[in-house]
Amino acid sequence: MKTIIFLQPVFKEMIWGGNKLKTDFGYDIPSDNTGECWAIAAHKNGDSLVLTPEFSGYTLSRLWNEKRELFGNLDGEVFPLLIKIIDAKADLSIQVHPDDEYAKKNENGSLGKTECWYILDCDEGADIIVGHNAQSKDELRSMVEEARWNDLLRKIPIKKGDFFQIDPGCLHAIRQGTVILETQQNSDITYRVYDYDRLSDGKPRELHTEKSLEVITTPAKESVTDIKTEKHDGFTREKLIECDYYSVERIVVEKSARIDQTYNFMNVSVVEGEGTVDGEKIKKGSHFILPCGYGEAEFSGNLELIISYI
């Protein structure tokens, strides 16, 4: 019998969070300030519980450590990816992530953070921040120190279904009224550049100005994605990104789809609809892993899936 690794998300309350993880996904969230669903997570700050009876009591990190054959006996201390759904009721801080080399040296051996965003939903007229307008490190420093945010930051209008790759060194922020699915390296390292002078527990949240200035890529690179679409009988498959750390695809199932799992593992998140995978019921908000050697998986129903693998 083929084993599907179903997972229970971990929820994070944030000062910018809302309640859409409950209203849109049906999750039992801790409060109306819940910003993040760590859907497929094996991190010390959030570790998904495995729901599959065969692995009762396991977390994903324990499964990674003790049953590495499920993941193709991949090398690495930690499960390589982290999948989140983010509900931004208010703006997130202006931030940047380091690459592997900088994080290893400056953050106790942590992985860096390459990530990508699939826009699940957003308010009309919503935008995000990706990139900046400074032409040199000196200009970047002076614009940050003088708080010339309107001159510095690049705002990009967004709509449902848009996709963005956020490389280390890219200044960025998710803005209010946006729900995204984020696929990222398994890292929790974020450097805040600006936080709108907000208070948390009566105090401003910590900024990481010097580290940010060190790692921000200047001048900023253009964010370019090349989405490739394949039409099949009963489903559509879009390759959103293929980079050194992950490949991410969107699959829309109209009736049924046979998807071959030939990778070390495949993360699957159901972001719309309901149906089955090899007879197991799945719906919007279900997250699972098809392990190494799984072979062909049959999806049926009306489903929108975001999948990732390395």
C-alpha positions as CSV (number, residue, x, y, z in Angstrom):
1,M,0.0,0.0,0.0
2,K,1.2,3.5,-0.9
3,T,1.7,5.8,2.1
4,I,0.7,9.5,1.9
5,I,2.2,11.6,4.7
6,F,-0.6,13.9,5.8
7,L,0.4,16.8,8.0
8,Q,-1.2,19.1,10.7
9,P,-0.2,22.7,10.3
10,V,1.3,25.0,12.9
11,F,-0.2,28.4,13.4
12,K,1.6,31.7,14.2
13,E,0.0,34.8,15.6
14,M,1.4,38.0,14.2
15,I,0.7,41.7,14.8
16,W,-0.2,41.9,11.0
17,G,-2.2,38.7,10.9
18,G,-6.0,38.3,10.4
19,N,-8.6,35.5,10.4
20,K,-8.7,34.4,6.7
21,L,-7.0,31.1,7.6
22,K,-10.2,30.4,9.4
23,T,-12.8,32.0,7.1
24,D,-11.1,30.9,3.8
25,F,-9.5,27.6,4.8
26,G,-11.6,26.4,7.7
27,Y,-8.6,26.1,10.1
28,D,-9.0,26.2,13.9
29,I,-6.8,29.2,14.5
30,P,-5.6,30.6,17.8
31,S,-6.9,34.2,17.3
32,D,-8.0,36.8,14.8
33,N,-4.4,37.9,14.5
34,T,-3.1,34.6,13.0
35,G,-0.7,35.5,10.2
36,E,1.0,32.2,9.3
37,C,0.1,28.6,8.7
38,W,3.2,26.6,8.6
39,A,1.7,23.9,6.5
40,I,4.6,21.6,5.8
41,A,7.2,22.4,8.4
42,A,10.1,20.7,10.1
43,H,11.8,23.6,12.0
44,K,12.6,24.1,15.6
45,N,10.1,27.1,15.6
46,G,7.3,25.0,14.1
47,D,7.1,21.2,13.4
48,S,4.2,19.7,11.6
49,L,2.6,16.7,13.3
50,V,2.2,13.7,11.0
51,L,-1.5,12.6,10.8
52,T,-0.9,9.3,8.9
53,P,-1.7,6.5,11.3
54,E,1.4,4.5,10.3
55,F,3.6,7.3,11.7
56,S,1.3,8.3,14.7
57,G,3.2,10.5,17.1
58,Y,5.9,11.5,14.6
59,T,6.7,15.1,13.7
60,L,8.0,15.8,10.2
61,S,11.5,16.5,11.6
62,R,11.5,13.2,13.4
63,L,10.3,11.5,10.2
64,W,13.2,13.2,8.4
65,N,15.7,12.1,11.0
66,E,14.5,8.5,11.5
67,K,12.9,7.5,8.1
68,R,15.2,9.2,5.6
69,E,14.4,6.6,3.0
70,L,11.0,8.3,2.6
71,F,12.9,11.3,1.3
72,G,15.3,9.5,-1.0
73,N,18.0,9.4,1.6
74,L,18.8,13.0,0.8
75,D,21.7,14.6,2.7
76,G,21.1,17.5,5.1
77,E,20.5,18.1,8.7
78,V,17.0,19.5,8.2
79,F,14.1,18.8,5.8
80,P,15.0,21.3,3.0
81,L,11.7,23.1,2.4
82,L,9.1,25.0,4.4
83,I,5.6,25.6,3.0
84,K,3.5,28.4,4.5
85,I,0.2,30.2,3.9
86,I,0.4,33.8,4.9
87,D,-2.6,36.1,5.7
88,A,-1.5,39.7,5.7
89,K,-4.3,41.8,7.2
90,A,-1.8,44.6,7.6
91,D,1.6,45.3,6.0
92,L,4.5,43.1,6.9
93,S,7.8,44.8,7.7
94,I,10.2,45.8,4.9
95,Q,12.7,43.0,5.0
96,V,15.5,41.0,3.3
97,H,16.9,37.5,3.7
98,P,20.5,36.4,3.6
99,D,22.0,33.7,1.4
100,D,23.4,30.3,2.6
101,E,26.9,31.6,2.9
102,Y,26.0,34.7,5.0
103,A,23.5,32.9,7.2
104,K,26.0,30.0,7.9
105,K,28.6,32.5,9.0
106,N,26.4,35.0,10.9
107,E,23.3,32.9,12.1
108,N,24.8,29.8,13.8
109,G,25.0,27.7,10.7
110,S,21.4,28.4,9.6
111,L,20.4,28.0,6.0
112,G,19.8,31.2,4.0
113,K,16.3,31.9,2.7
114,T,15.3,31.8,-0.9
115,E,11.5,31.9,-1.2
116,C,8.7,32.4,-3.7
117,W,5.1,33.6,-3.5
118,Y,1.9,32.4,-5.2
119,I,-0.9,35.0,-4.7
120,L,-3.9,33.0,-3.5
121,D,-6.1,36.0,-3.0
122,C,-5.8,39.8,-2.6
123,D,-7.9,42.9,-2.2
124,E,-8.6,45.0,-5.3
125,G,-5.7,47.4,-5.8
126,A,-3.3,45.5,-3.6
127,D,0.4,45.6,-4.1
128,I,3.6,44.2,-2.8
129,I,7.1,45.5,-2.5
130,V,9.8,43.7,-4.5
131,G,13.1,45.5,-5.0
132,H,14.4,49.0,-4.6
133,N,15.6,52.0,-6.5
134,A,19.1,52.7,-5.0
135,Q,21.9,52.5,-7.5
136,S,24.8,52.0,-5.0
137,K,25.4,50.9,-1.5
138,D,26.0,54.5,-0.4
139,E,22.8,55.6,-1.9
140,L,21.0,52.7,-0.3
141,R,22.4,53.5,3.1
142,S,21.5,57.2,2.9
143,M,17.9,56.5,1.7
144,V,17.5,54.0,4.6
145,E,19.0,56.3,7.2
146,E,16.9,59.3,6.0
147,A,13.8,57.1,5.9
148,R,13.1,58.0,2.2
149,W,10.9,54.9,1.8
150,N,8.7,56.2,-1.0
151,D,11.8,56.9,-3.1
152,L,13.5,53.7,-2.2
153,L,10.8,51.0,-2.4
154,R,9.4,49.4,-5.6
155,K,5.7,48.7,-5.3
156,I,4.2,46.2,-7.7
157,P,0.4,45.8,-8.3
158,I,-0.8,42.2,-7.8
159,K,-3.8,40.0,-8.7
160,K,-4.8,36.5,-7.7
161,G,-2.7,33.9,-9.5
162,D,0.5,36.1,-9.7
163,F,3.8,34.5,-8.8
164,F,7.1,36.0,-7.6
165,Q,10.5,34.6,-6.8
166,I,12.3,36.3,-3.9
167,D,16.0,35.6,-3.9
168,P,18.3,36.4,-1.0
169,G,19.3,40.0,-1.1
170,C,15.9,41.1,-2.5
171,L,14.3,43.9,-0.4
172,H,10.6,42.9,-0.1
173,A,7.3,43.0,1.8
174,I,3.9,41.4,1.6
175,R,1.3,44.1,2.0
176,Q,-2.1,44.3,3.5
177,G,-5.1,42.4,2.0
178,T,-2.9,39.6,0.6
179,V,-3.0,35.8,1.1
180,I,-0.1,33.9,-0.3
181,L,1.3,30.4,-0.4
182,E,5.1,30.7,0.2
183,T,7.6,27.9,-0.7
184,Q,10.9,28.6,0.9
185,Q,14.1,27.1,2.2
186,N,13.8,25.7,5.7
187,S,15.0,28.9,7.4
188,D,13.5,31.4,9.8
189,I,16.1,34.2,9.3
190,T,14.6,37.6,8.4
191,Y,16.3,41.0,8.6
192,R,13.8,43.9,9.2
193,V,14.8,47.1,7.5
194,Y,11.6,49.1,8.5
195,D,8.5,48.3,10.4
196,Y,6.4,51.5,10.2
197,D,7.3,52.4,13.8
198,R,4.8,49.8,15.0
199,L,4.8,48.8,18.7
200,S,4.6,45.2,19.9
201,D,4.0,44.8,23.6
202,G,4.6,48.5,23.9
203,K,8.0,48.4,22.2
204,P,9.2,48.8,18.6
205,R,10.1,45.5,17.0
206,E,13.8,44.9,16.5
207,L,15.4,46.2,13.2
208,H,18.5,44.7,11.7
209,T,19.8,47.7,9.7
210,E,23.4,46.8,9.4
211,K,22.9,43.2,8.5
212,S,20.3,44.3,6.0
213,L,22.6,46.8,4.3
214,E,25.3,44.2,4.1
215,V,23.0,41.6,2.3
216,I,20.7,43.8,0.1
217,T,21.6,43.3,-3.6
218,T,22.4,46.7,-5.1
219,P,21.3,47.7,-7.7
220,A,18.3,45.5,-7.4
221,K,17.7,42.7,-9.9
222,E,14.5,42.6,-11.9
223,S,12.1,39.9,-10.7
224,V,11.5,37.8,-13.8
225,T,9.6,34.5,-14.0
226,D,9.0,32.3,-17.0
227,I,5.8,30.2,-16.4
228,K,5.5,27.2,-18.7
229,T,2.0,25.7,-19.1
230,E,1.1,22.1,-20.2
231,K,-2.5,21.2,-21.1
232,H,-3.5,17.6,-20.4
233,D,-6.7,15.7,-20.7
234,G,-8.6,16.7,-17.5
235,F,-5.9,18.9,-15.9
236,T,-3.5,21.8,-16.5
237,R,0.1,21.9,-15.2
238,E,2.1,25.1,-14.8
239,K,5.8,25.2,-14.0
240,L,6.1,28.3,-11.9
241,I,9.8,28.2,-11.0
242,E,12.8,25.9,-11.1
243,C,15.8,27.1,-9.1
244,D,18.7,25.6,-7.1
245,Y,16.5,25.0,-4.0
246,Y,13.1,23.9,-5.3
247,S,10.8,23.5,-8.3
248,V,7.2,24.7,-7.8
249,E,4.2,23.9,-10.0
250,R,0.5,24.7,-10.0
251,I,-1.8,21.9,-11.1
252,V,-5.5,22.5,-11.8
253,V,-7.5,19.3,-11.9
254,E,-10.9,19.6,-13.7
255,K,-11.8,15.9,-13.5
256,S,-8.9,13.7,-12.9
257,A,-5.1,13.8,-13.2
258,R,-2.4,11.1,-13.0
259,I,0.8,12.8,-11.6
260,D,4.0,10.8,-11.5
261,Q,6.0,11.2,-8.3
262,T,9.5,10.5,-9.4
263,Y,11.4,12.9,-7.1
264,N,12.9,12.4,-3.6
265,F,9.6,13.7,-2.3
266,M,6.7,15.9,-3.4
267,N,5.0,18.5,-1.2
268,V,1.3,19.0,-2.1
269,S,-1.0,21.8,-0.9
270,V,-4.6,21.9,-1.9
271,V,-5.4,25.7,-2.3
272,E,-8.9,25.4,-3.9
273,G,-11.6,22.7,-4.2
274,E,-12.0,19.2,-3.0
275,G,-11.6,15.7,-4.3
276,T,-9.4,12.6,-3.6
277,V,-5.8,11.5,-4.0
278,D,-5.6,7.7,-4.5
279,G,-9.0,7.4,-2.8
280,E,-8.1,9.6,0.2
281,K,-10.3,12.6,0.7
282,I,-8.6,16.0,0.3
283,K,-9.9,19.6,0.3
284,K,-8.8,23.2,0.4
285,G,-6.3,23.4,3.3
286,S,-5.0,19.8,3.0
287,H,-1.2,19.4,3.0
288,F,0.7,16.2,2.4
289,I,3.9,14.7,1.1
290,L,4.1,11.9,-1.5
291,P,7.3,10.1,-0.4
292,C,10.2,8.7,-2.5
293,G,9.2,5.9,-4.8
294,Y,5.5,6.7,-4.6
295,G,5.0,6.4,-8.3
296,E,1.8,7.6,-9.9
297,A,-0.8,9.4,-7.9
298,E,-4.4,9.8,-9.1
299,F,-6.2,13.0,-8.2
300,S,-9.9,13.4,-8.9
301,G,-12.4,16.2,-8.3
302,N,-12.1,19.9,-8.8
303,L,-8.8,20.8,-7.3
304,E,-6.1,23.5,-7.5
305,L,-2.8,22.2,-6.1
306,I,0.6,23.8,-5.5
307,I,3.4,21.2,-5.5
308,S,7.1,21.5,-4.8
309,Y,10.1,19.2,-5.0
310,I,13.9,19.3,-5.3
